[in-house]
Amino acid sequence: MSARGKARNRALDILFEAEQRSLSAFDVLRARREKTDQVINPYTVDIIEGVVSQQTAIDEYLETYSQGWSLERMPSVDLIILRIGTWELLFNDDVPDGVAVSEAVALAKTLSTDESPSFINGLLGRLQQLKPSLLA
């Protein structure tokens, strides 16, 4: 797994833990740094900061374009993967669009249900198509 792939995975862990424990992602990140010997890749921090700062817009896009699925109905891990993928797709110019989508699908294949990769691929693919109008 690439360094960025590991960073995405670590960001997913931290964002998921924060959501499950109703904590700030920054508090979870700080605790990881203080209480473990985990090395936190700078890109992990970039993802967490990006997702947290853009979460309102990200969630609005996901809610609007996920057909038949409210955010509350989505499995938590899928929602976190979608938030990371959407942030990379729409708000991080350093990641090519196709890479943002494929990396999110790869996370879903590893960490979620059998149906999740196609759902995530479809929703992020739709956002990729709409990207010019979403960011206009």
Summary of the structure (lengths in Angstrom):
residues: 136
radius of gyration: 14.1
end to end distance: 34.3
largest distance: 43.6
contacts: 406
relative contact order: 0.13
helix: 76%
strand: 0%
